[in-house]
């Protein structure tokens, strides 16, 4: 009930904020500010209009408190939770004001999933292992096994504030308490932090990583493909059922009629829709877990990571289905956060300056490659080598958006068998849906006639033996892994 009340209060704050924003946009001054090219003047005038329209975070908080105290909401929501709800509405509104996102939508019951406080002294509180909130006493269920003592470490830290979450799991509403704690999170023993520099090449469905002692090429979240088929089939059924139940809402050509409409849904439709939601939730949870594991495997070799700065929005436009399932942009955000927490950083460089996919360290001229060309082979004698692995290798030697070709050439004799062995390992392990066309394995076959034929680029790397720093155990789980010796 309190989640539903909080949702209605959020919608009220959002509606009031949109009303005040519309008043600003109706003014002639707004039109003049939009045409102005003086950034300082634009900021000052827009701030003035916001002040005159009383559109700010604090003004929406005051509106929310007044609304709460004037009705039955005051018996259910505390002041701090009310203020955070108003702030949440203002943040969504500010994204719309400055053109970063579209017009924010009002939330129905299924789209409002969290309530949080401001501190642990009042409102939603965690005390003596229980959650207290305005007369409610909630006893959480803990992980009694706690294999890696992560939960015990978190509970030993000071609680800054509490967030309550609502999630639909297998058709049932389940509630969770997130404790925002002070301090640093526990680090598992298996997740050691390496000291090397790692170059990575991120694609819409694959990632290649190369360090001085190891390299791998793998698919993003290959196991997620197991859920895409059932989701697609159920969505086809939902479309057929929706059209059969609402024939008057569609034109003769199959398009939806304009104007307000009433949509009917059957019981089977609602159950199928719940199944799709559950599968998508499982996909999101699995993707988040696989992203975390992949980040830990990269950080186990080095926390300083070199990568090209890519536009993942353009990825979505060209490869929407693959990017939607694997989320490479989300992976990079997680990798950046984890690297900073480990004392390292993700150093991104512009593709316009480096052009790694067109570059060969052995010669000067650039050569554009088609996306279907997955093997780098140059007349100067560099290659053949898998394209993504080679780009990740070159990324190791980029500094201040400049590729140091002399360093890349000096290290190439040791790196070449390492990259070839990585492709050999990939050929041995990749199968079925994890055998992506972007790996270039079919092109290797055409060049050598056989995956392991004598004299092929794969068989030449089979004598690579490890000498030096041990490779982390977690790297052994990747679909392709190679190690080198000088």
C-alpha positions as CSV (number, residue, x, y, z in Angstrom):
1,X,0.0,0.0,0.0
2,X,2.8,2.4,0.8
3,X,4.5,1.7,-2.5
4,X,1.3,2.6,-4.3
5,X,0.9,5.8,-2.2
6,X,4.5,6.8,-3.0
7,X,3.8,6.2,-6.7
8,X,0.8,8.5,-6.6
9,X,2.8,11.2,-4.8
10,X,5.6,10.8,-7.4
11,X,3.1,11.3,-10.3
12,X,1.6,14.4,-8.5
13,X,5.1,15.9,-8.2
14,X,5.9,15.1,-11.8
15,X,2.6,16.6,-13.0
16,X,3.3,19.8,-11.1
17,X,6.8,20.0,-12.4
18,X,5.7,19.6,-16.0
19,X,3.0,22.3,-15.5
20,X,5.7,24.7,-14.3
21,X,8.0,23.8,-17.1
22,X,5.2,24.4,-19.6
23,X,4.7,27.9,-18.2
24,X,8.4,28.6,-18.8
25,X,8.2,27.4,-22.4
26,X,5.2,29.6,-23.1
27,X,7.1,32.8,-22.5
28,X,8.7,34.9,-25.3
29,X,11.9,35.0,-23.3
30,X,12.2,31.2,-23.6
31,X,12.2,31.5,-27.4
32,X,14.9,34.2,-27.3
33,X,17.0,32.1,-24.9
34,X,16.8,29.1,-27.3
35,X,18.2,31.2,-30.2
36,X,21.0,32.8,-28.2
37,X,24.5,31.5,-28.9
38,X,26.0,33.1,-25.7
39,X,26.2,30.1,-23.3
40,X,26.7,32.3,-20.2
41,X,23.6,34.4,-21.1
42,X,21.5,31.3,-21.7
43,X,22.4,29.8,-18.3
44,X,21.6,33.0,-16.5
45,X,18.3,33.7,-18.2
46,X,17.2,30.1,-17.9
47,X,18.0,30.1,-14.2
48,X,16.0,33.3,-13.9
49,X,13.0,31.7,-15.6
50,X,13.3,28.7,-13.3
51,X,13.3,30.9,-10.3
52,X,10.3,32.9,-11.4
53,X,8.4,29.7,-12.2
54,X,9.5,28.2,-8.8
55,X,10.9,25.2,-10.6
56,X,13.6,23.6,-8.5
57,X,14.3,20.6,-6.4
58,X,13.5,22.3,-3.1
59,X,10.3,23.8,-4.5
60,X,9.1,20.4,-5.6
61,X,10.0,19.0,-2.1
62,X,7.9,21.7,-0.5
63,X,5.0,20.9,-2.8
64,X,5.3,17.2,-1.9
65,X,5.3,17.9,1.8
66,X,2.3,20.1,1.5
67,X,0.5,17.5,-0.6
68,X,1.4,14.8,1.9
69,X,0.2,16.7,5.0
70,X,-3.2,17.7,3.3
71,X,-4.4,14.1,2.9
72,X,-4.2,10.5,4.2
73,X,-0.6,10.2,2.9
74,X,0.8,11.7,6.1
75,X,-0.2,8.6,8.0
76,X,2.0,6.4,5.7
77,X,5.0,8.3,4.4
78,X,7.6,10.1,6.5
79,X,9.1,13.5,5.6
80,X,12.5,12.1,4.3
81,X,10.9,9.6,2.0
82,X,8.6,12.3,0.7
83,X,11.5,14.6,-0.1
84,X,13.4,11.8,-1.9
85,X,10.3,11.1,-4.0
86,X,10.1,14.8,-5.0
87,X,13.9,14.8,-5.8
88,X,13.4,11.7,-8.0
89,X,10.7,13.5,-10.0
90,X,12.8,16.6,-10.4
91,X,15.8,14.6,-11.7
92,X,13.6,13.0,-14.3
93,X,12.3,16.5,-15.2
94,X,15.7,18.1,-15.4
95,X,16.9,15.5,-17.9
96,X,13.9,16.5,-20.1
97,X,14.5,20.2,-19.5
98,X,18.0,20.1,-20.9
99,X,17.3,17.8,-23.8
100,X,19.1,14.7,-22.5
101,X,16.0,12.5,-22.4
102,X,12.4,12.5,-23.6
103,X,9.4,13.7,-21.7
104,X,9.1,11.7,-18.5
105,X,6.2,9.4,-18.1
106,X,3.8,8.8,-15.2
107,X,4.4,5.5,-13.5
108,X,1.9,2.7,-13.1
109,X,2.1,0.1,-10.3
110,X,4.5,-2.1,-12.2
111,X,7.0,0.7,-12.9
112,X,7.4,2.1,-9.4
113,X,9.8,-0.2,-7.6
114,X,11.8,1.7,-4.9
115,X,11.5,4.0,-1.9
116,X,14.5,5.3,0.1
117,X,15.3,7.5,3.0
118,X,17.9,10.2,3.6
119,X,19.6,8.9,6.7
120,X,19.4,6.1,9.2
121,X,18.2,8.3,12.1
122,X,14.6,8.7,11.0
123,X,12.1,7.5,8.5
124,X,13.2,4.1,7.0
125,X,15.8,2.8,9.5
126,X,17.9,-0.3,9.9
127,X,18.5,-1.1,13.6
128,X,19.3,-4.4,15.4
129,X,18.9,-6.4,12.3
130,X,15.4,-5.2,11.4
131,X,13.8,-2.5,9.3
132,X,11.6,0.1,11.0
133,X,9.4,2.5,9.1
134,X,6.6,4.5,10.6
135,X,5.1,1.7,12.7
136,X,6.2,-1.1,10.5
137,X,8.7,-3.6,11.8
138,X,10.2,-5.8,9.0
139,X,12.6,-8.7,9.7
140,X,14.8,-9.5,6.7
141,X,15.9,-12.9,5.6
142,X,19.7,-13.2,5.7
143,X,22.2,-15.5,3.9
144,X,23.2,-17.8,6.7
145,X,25.9,-19.5,4.5
146,X,27.6,-16.3,3.4
147,X,30.4,-18.3,1.8
148,X,32.7,-15.4,1.2
149,X,31.7,-13.3,4.3
150,X,30.5,-10.5,2.0
151,X,27.3,-10.0,3.9
152,X,29.0,-10.1,7.3
153,X,31.5,-7.4,6.2
154,X,28.7,-5.2,4.9
155,X,26.6,-5.5,8.1
156,X,29.6,-4.5,10.2
157,X,29.8,-1.1,8.4
158,X,27.8,2.0,9.3
159,X,24.4,2.3,7.5
160,X,24.0,5.6,5.7
161,X,20.4,5.1,4.5
162,X,18.0,2.3,3.5
163,X,16.3,1.7,0.2
164,X,13.3,-0.7,-0.1
165,X,12.9,-2.5,-3.5
166,X,9.9,-4.3,-5.0
167,X,10.5,-6.9,-7.6
168,X,8.2,-9.3,-9.6
169,X,9.8,-12.8,-9.5
170,X,7.8,-15.7,-11.0
171,X,4.6,-13.7,-10.9
172,X,4.9,-12.7,-7.2
173,X,5.9,-9.5,-5.5
174,X,9.0,-9.8,-3.4
175,X,10.5,-7.0,-1.3
176,X,14.2,-6.3,-0.6
177,X,16.1,-3.9,1.6
178,X,19.2,-2.4,0.2
179,X,21.6,-1.0,2.9
180,X,23.8,1.8,1.6
181,X,26.8,1.4,3.8
182,X,29.9,3.5,4.6
183,X,33.3,2.2,3.7
184,X,34.6,-0.1,1.0
185,X,33.0,-3.4,-0.1
186,X,34.7,-6.7,0.7
187,X,36.9,-8.2,-1.9
188,X,36.8,-12.0,-2.5
189,X,40.1,-13.8,-2.3
190,X,39.8,-15.1,-5.8
191,X,39.4,-11.6,-7.2
192,X,43.0,-10.5,-7.1
193,X,44.1,-7.2,-8.8
194,X,46.8,-7.4,-11.4
195,X,49.5,-4.8,-12.1
196,X,49.8,-5.0,-15.9
197,X,48.3,-2.8,-18.6
198,X,45.4,-4.4,-20.5
199,X,44.3,-3.4,-24.0
200,X,40.7,-4.2,-24.9
201,X,38.7,-4.0,-28.1
202,X,34.9,-4.0,-27.5
203,X,32.4,-4.9,-30.3
204,X,28.6,-5.3,-30.3
205,X,28.9,-9.0,-29.5
206,X,32.5,-9.7,-28.7
207,X,35.4,-8.5,-26.6
208,X,39.2,-9.0,-27.0
209,X,41.7,-8.4,-24.3
210,X,45.5,-8.5,-24.6
211,X,48.2,-8.0,-21.9
212,X,51.9,-8.7,-22.0
213,X,51.4,-12.2,-20.6
214,X,48.0,-13.3,-21.8
215,X,45.2,-12.7,-24.3
216,X,41.6,-13.8,-24.9
217,X,38.7,-13.3,-27.3
218,X,35.2,-14.2,-26.2
219,X,31.6,-13.4,-26.8
220,X,29.6,-11.1,-24.6
221,X,27.2,-13.1,-22.4
222,X,26.9,-16.1,-24.8
223,X,24.5,-18.0,-22.4
224,X,21.9,-15.2,-22.7
225,X,21.0,-16.5,-26.2
226,X,19.2,-19.4,-24.6
227,X,16.4,-17.1,-23.4
228,X,16.0,-15.0,-26.5
229,X,14.1,-17.7,-28.4
230,X,11.3,-18.3,-25.9
231,X,10.8,-14.5,-25.4
232,X,10.5,-14.1,-29.2
233,X,7.9,-16.9,-29.5
234,X,5.8,-15.5,-26.6
235,X,5.9,-12.0,-28.0
236,X,4.5,-13.3,-31.3
237,X,1.7,-14.9,-29.4
238,X,1.0,-11.7,-27.5
239,X,0.8,-9.7,-30.7
240,X,-1.7,-12.2,-32.2
241,X,-3.8,-12.3,-29.0
242,X,-3.9,-8.5,-28.8
243,X,-5.1,-8.1,-32.4
244,X,-7.7,-10.8,-32.0
245,X,-9.1,-9.2,-28.8
246,X,-9.1,-5.6,-30.2
247,X,-10.0,-5.8,-33.9
248,X,-11.7,-2.4,-33.8
249,X,-8.4,-0.7,-32.7
250,X,-6.6,-1.6,-36.0
251,X,-7.0,-0.4,-39.5
252,X,-7.4,-2.7,-42.5
253,X,-3.7,-2.5,-43.3
254,X,-2.8,-3.7,-39.7
255,X,-1.8,-0.3,-38.3
256,X,-3.2,1.0,-35.1
257,X,-5.9,3.6,-35.3
258,X,-5.3,7.1,-34.1
259,X,-7.0,8.6,-31.0
260,X,-7.9,7.2,-27.6
261,X,-8.7,3.5,-27.4
262,X,-9.7,0.9,-24.9
263,X,-7.6,-2.3,-24.9
264,X,-8.9,-5.6,-23.9
265,X,-6.7,-8.6,-22.8
266,X,-7.5,-12.2,-22.0
267,X,-6.3,-14.2,-19.0
268,X,-3.9,-16.1,-21.2
269,X,-2.5,-12.9,-22.5
270,X,-1.8,-11.6,-19.0
271,X,-0.2,-14.9,-18.0
272,X,2.0,-14.9,-21.2
273,X,3.0,-11.3,-20.5
274,X,4.1,-12.2,-17.0
275,X,6.2,-15.0,-18.5
276,X,7.9,-12.6,-20.8
277,X,8.6,-10.2,-17.8
278,X,10.1,-13.1,-15.8
279,X,12.4,-14.2,-18.7
280,X,13.6,-10.6,-19.2
281,X,14.3,-10.3,-15.5
282,X,16.3,-13.5,-15.7
283,X,18.2,-12.2,-18.7
284,X,19.0,-8.9,-16.9
285,X,20.2,-10.8,-13.8
286,X,22.3,-13.2,-15.8
287,X,23.8,-10.4,-17.9
288,X,24.7,-8.4,-14.8
289,X,26.4,-11.5,-13.3
290,X,28.3,-12.3,-16.5
291,X,29.4,-8.7,-16.8
292,X,30.8,-8.7,-13.3
293,X,32.7,-12.0,-13.9
294,X,34.2,-10.6,-17.1
295,X,35.3,-7.4,-15.4
296,X,36.9,-9.4,-12.5
297,X,38.8,-11.5,-15.1
298,X,40.2,-8.5,-16.8
299,X,41.1,-6.8,-13.5
300,X,42.9,-9.9,-12.3
301,X,45.6,-9.1,-14.9
302,X,45.6,-5.3,-14.7
303,X,43.6,-2.4,-13.4
304,X,44.9,0.1,-16.0
305,X,42.9,-0.6,-19.2
306,X,43.2,1.0,-22.6
307,X,40.2,1.1,-24.8
308,X,38.7,3.0,-27.7
309,X,36.0,5.5,-26.9
310,X,33.0,4.2,-28.9
311,X,29.5,5.4,-29.5
312,X,27.3,2.7,-28.1
313,X,24.2,4.6,-29.4
314,X,25.4,4.0,-32.9
315,X,25.9,0.3,-31.9
316,X,22.2,0.2,-31.0
317,X,21.2,1.6,-34.3
318,X,23.2,-0.9,-36.4
319,X,23.1,-4.0,-34.2
320,X,20.0,-3.4,-32.0
321,X,19.2,-7.1,-31.3
322,X,22.8,-8.1,-30.3
323,X,23.5,-4.9,-28.3
324,X,20.1,-5.2,-26.5
325,X,21.0,-8.7,-25.3
326,X,24.7,-8.2,-24.5
327,X,24.8,-4.5,-23.4
328,X,28.5,-3.6,-24.1
329,X,27.9,0.0,-23.0
330,X,26.7,-1.2,-19.6
331,X,29.7,-3.5,-19.4
332,X,32.1,-0.6,-19.9
333,X,30.3,1.4,-17.2
334,X,30.8,-1.5,-14.8
335,X,34.4,-2.0,-15.8
336,X,35.2,1.7,-15.4
337,X,33.6,1.7,-11.9
338,X,35.5,-1.5,-10.8
339,X,38.8,-0.3,-12.2
340,X,38.5,3.0,-10.2
341,X,37.6,1.1,-7.0
342,X,40.7,-1.1,-7.6
343,X,43.0,1.9,-7.8
344,X,43.3,1.9,-11.6
345,X,41.4,3.5,-14.5
346,X,40.0,3.0,-17.9
347,X,41.9,5.2,-20.4
348,X,39.8,5.8,-23.5
349,X,41.1,7.4,-26.6
350,X,39.4,8.7,-29.7
351,X,39.0,6.4,-32.7
352,X,39.5,9.4,-35.1
353,X,43.0,9.9,-34.0
354,X,44.2,6.3,-33.6
355,X,42.1,4.3,-36.2
356,X,43.4,1.0,-34.8
357,X,41.3,-1.2,-37.1
358,X,42.9,0.5,-40.1
359,X,46.5,0.6,-38.7
360,X,49.4,-1.7,-39.1
361,X,52.5,-1.1,-36.9
362,X,54.8,-2.4,-39.6
363,X,54.0,0.2,-42.3
364,X,52.7,3.8,-42.5
365,X,49.6,3.9,-44.8
366,X,46.1,3.2,-43.4
367,X,43.9,0.6,-45.0
368,X,40.2,0.5,-44.4
369,X,38.7,-3.0,-43.8
370,X,35.2,-4.2,-44.4
371,X,33.3,-5.4,-41.3
372,X,33.3,-8.9,-42.9
373,X,37.1,-8.9,-43.0
374,X,38.1,-10.4,-39.7
375,X,41.7,-11.3,-40.3
376,X,44.5,-8.6,-40.4
377,X,47.1,-9.5,-42.9
378,X,49.5,-6.9,-44.3
379,X,52.0,-7.0,-47.2
380,X,54.7,-5.8,-44.8
381,X,54.7,-9.2,-43.1
382,X,52.4,-8.5,-40.1
383,X,49.8,-11.2,-39.7
384,X,47.7,-13.0,-40.4
385,X,46.1,-12.3,-37.0
386,X,42.6,-11.9,-35.7
387,X,41.4,-8.4,-36.2
388,X,39.9,-7.7,-32.8
389,X,42.9,-9.2,-31.0
390,X,45.3,-7.1,-33.0
391,X,43.4,-3.9,-32.2
392,X,43.5,-4.8,-28.5
393,X,47.2,-5.3,-28.9
394,X,47.8,-1.9,-30.5
395,X,45.7,-0.3,-27.7
396,X,48.4,-1.2,-25.3
397,X,50.7,1.3,-26.9
398,X,48.4,4.3,-27.2
399,X,49.2,7.3,-25.1
400,X,47.5,10.8,-25.3
401,X,45.6,9.6,-28.4
402,X,48.9,8.7,-30.2
403,X,49.9,5.2,-31.2
404,X,53.6,4.4,-30.5
405,X,54.4,2.2,-33.4
406,X,58.0,1.7,-32.4
407,X,57.0,0.1,-29.1
408,X,54.4,-2.0,-30.8
409,X,57.0,-3.3,-33.3
410,X,59.5,-4.0,-30.6
411,X,57.0,-6.1,-28.6
412,X,55.5,-7.9,-31.7
413,X,57.8,-10.9,-31.9
414,X,56.6,-12.0,-28.4
415,X,53.0,-11.0,-28.9
416,X,52.4,-12.6,-32.3
417,X,52.4,-16.3,-31.1
418,X,50.4,-15.2,-28.1
419,X,47.6,-13.8,-30.3
420,X,47.7,-16.8,-32.6
421,X,47.4,-19.2,-29.7
422,X,44.4,-17.2,-28.5
423,X,42.6,-17.9,-31.8
424,X,43.6,-21.5,-31.7
425,X,42.1,-21.9,-28.2
426,X,39.0,-20.1,-29.4
427,X,38.6,-22.5,-32.3
428,X,38.9,-25.5,-30.0
429,X,36.3,-24.2,-27.5
430,X,33.8,-22.1,-29.4
431,X,30.8,-24.2,-30.7
432,X,27.1,-23.7,-31.5
433,X,25.8,-20.2,-30.8
434,X,29.0,-19.1,-29.2
435,X,30.8,-19.5,-32.5
436,X,30.1,-16.0,-33.8
437,X,30.9,-14.8,-37.4
438,X,32.9,-11.9,-36.0
439,X,35.5,-14.3,-34.6
440,X,36.7,-14.9,-38.2
441,X,37.1,-18.7,-37.8
442,X,35.7,-19.4,-41.2
443,X,38.2,-17.1,-42.8
444,X,41.0,-19.0,-41.0
445,X,39.6,-22.2,-42.4
446,X,39.7,-20.9,-46.0
447,X,43.3,-19.7,-45.6
448,X,44.6,-22.9,-44.1
449,X,42.3,-25.5,-45.5
450,X,42.0,-27.0,-42.0
451,X,41.9,-25.7,-38.5
452,X,45.1,-27.6,-37.5
453,X,46.7,-28.2,-40.8
454,X,50.5,-28.0,-40.7
455,X,51.7,-24.5,-41.7
456,X,48.5,-22.8,-40.9
457,X,48.4,-19.7,-38.7
458,X,46.8,-21.7,-36.0
459,X,49.2,-24.6,-35.8
460,X,52.2,-22.3,-35.8
461,X,51.2,-21.2,-32.2
462,X,50.9,-24.6,-30.6
463,X,54.4,-24.4,-29.2
464,X,53.7,-21.5,-26.9
465,X,54.8,-22.3,-23.4
466,X,54.3,-20.3,-20.3
467,X,57.3,-18.8,-18.4
468,X,56.8,-16.0,-16.0
469,X,53.9,-14.5,-14.0
470,X,51.1,-17.0,-13.4
471,X,47.8,-16.5,-15.2
472,X,44.9,-16.0,-12.8
473,X,42.7,-19.1,-12.4
474,X,39.6,-17.1,-13.5
475,X,41.0,-16.6,-17.0
476,X,40.9,-20.4,-17.6
477,X,37.1,-20.2,-17.8
478,X,37.1,-18.0,-20.8
479,X,36.2,-19.3,-24.2
480,X,39.7,-18.4,-25.5
481,X,42.9,-17.9,-23.5
482,X,46.5,-17.9,-24.4
483,X,49.8,-17.3,-22.5
484,X,53.2,-16.6,-23.8
485,X,56.9,-17.0,-23.3
486,X,59.6,-14.5,-24.4
